[in-house]
Amino acid sequence: MAKEPDAQKLEVPSAESIAAAAQEGAKGGLPPVDKWNPPFCGDLDMRIARDGTWFYLGTPIGRAGLVKLFSSIIRKDGDDYFLVTPVEKVGITVDDAPFVALDFDAVGEGEDQKLRFETHVGDTFVAGPDHPIRVAYDDDGEPSPYVLVRRNLEALIDRKSFYRLIDLGVHRDGWFGVWSGGDFFEIIKSEALES
């Protein structure tokens, strides 16, 4: 791409500079990354594995506080994921979903049931209209369950939690699923369980 001779070249920022900008933008809760529109600065060698492990330059990020900070500035535009600060936007790789739901508590029963999830970075929320549960199936019929965490960012529900959801499941209108927050979330057609 041609550039003007006097144009300043944007360099891909480091994880450290992203973290510093994120800390500044995160004062007072989750940063409003959906309102920020900084220039795209390129792709960062950062990846979130399917199990929720964050990698930088091929090495796992061992500091939980740093992972939590990065997770507060992640944004999904279309099918792509970015870390966004007020001054820069960098692309990252996400193998499946940016979050993993590690556990949940069930309170109440039937239509009054509330499922309160917690992610690997400490986000907590009740599944319902603002945090729907969905289950995708691969070509072999293997399920991958997700719950919406915020904006358009989902958490993969871990296997043990999914089994617990199945234990709470009921049949309704030809579907097997779970209630939470006044909504019924379909997991699988009832007839598929009978075959």
Residue pairs with C-beta under 8 A, 6 or more apart in sequence:
3 9
10 39
10 41
10 42
11 41
11 42
12 41
12 42
12 43
12 44
12 90
13 21
13 41
13 44
13 88
13 90
15 44
15 46
15 56
15 70
17 88
18 44
18 70
18 73
18 83
18 85
18 88
18 90
19 66
19 69
19 70
21 85
21 86
21 87
21 88
22 31
22 69
22 70
22 72
22 73
22 83
22 85
23 69
24 85
24 86
25 31
25 36
25 73
25 85
25 86
26 69
26 72
26 73
30 72
30 150
31 72
31 73
31 85
33 73
33 74
33 75
33 84
34 75
34 151
36 84
36 85
36 86
36 89
38 84
38 85
38 86
38 87
38 88
38 89
39 88
39 89
40 82
40 89
40 90
40 91
41 88
41 89
41 90
42 90
42 91
43 90
43 91
43 92
44 56
44 83
44 90
44 91
44 92
45 56
45 57
45 58
46 54
46 55
46 56
46 70
46 83
46 90
46 92
46 93
47 54
47 55
47 92
47 93
47 94
47 95
48 54
48 55
48 81
48 92
48 93
48 94
48 95
48 98
49 55
49 95
50 95
50 96
50 97
50 156
51 100
52 99
52 100
52 119
52 120
52 121
52 156
53 60
53 61
54 60
54 61
54 67
54 70
55 61
61 67
61 70
64 121
67 121
68 121
68 122
70 83
71 98
71 99
71 121
71 123
73 83
73 84
73 85
74 81
74 82
74 83
74 84
74 92
74 98
74 153
75 81
75 82
75 83
75 84
75 151
75 153
76 82
76 98
76 151
76 152
76 153
80 91
81 91
81 92
81 93
81 94
81 98
82 89
82 90
82 91
82 92
83 89
83 90
83 92
96 144
96 156
97 146
97 153
97 154
97 155
97 156
98 153
98 154
98 155
99 119
99 120
99 121
99 123
99 149
99 153
99 154
99 155
99 156
100 119
100 120
100 155
100 156
100 157
100 158
101 117
101 118
101 119
101 147
101 155
101 156
101 157
101 158
101 161
102 118
102 119
102 120
102 158
102 161
103 117
103 118
103 158
103 161
104 115
104 116
104 117
104 118
104 127
104 161
104 164
104 165
105 115
105 116
106 113
106 114
106 115
106 116
106 164
106 168
107 113
107 114
107 116
108 114
110 170
110 179
111 179
111 182
111 184
112 179
113 168
113 178
113 179
113 180
114 126
114 127
114 128
114 180
114 181
115 126
115 127
115 133
115 165
115 168
115 178
115 180
115 181
116 124
116 125
116 126
116 127
117 124
117 125
117 126
117 127
117 131
117 147
117 155
117 157
117 161
118 124
119 149
119 155
123 149
123 150
123 155
125 131
125 149
125 150
126 180
126 181
127 133
127 147
127 180
127 181
127 183
127 185
128 180
128 181
128 182
128 183
129 181
129 182
129 183
130 148
131 147
131 148
131 149
131 181
132 147
132 148
132 183
132 185
133 145
133 146
133 147
133 157
133 165
133 178
133 180
133 185
134 145
134 146
134 147
134 185
135 143
135 144
135 145
135 146
135 186
135 187
135 188
136 143
136 144
136 146
137 143
137 144
138 144
143 162
143 187
143 188
144 156
145 156
145 157
145 162
145 165
145 187
146 154
146 155
146 156
146 157
147 154
147 155
147 157
148 154
148 155
149 155
157 165
165 178
165 187
166 187
168 178
169 176
169 177
169 178
169 187
170 176
170 177
170 178
170 179
171 190
172 184
174 189
174 190
174 191
175 184
175 186
175 187
175 188
175 189
175 190
176 186
176 187
176 188
176 189
176 190
176 193
177 184
177 185
177 186
177 187
177 188
178 184
178 185
178 187
179 185
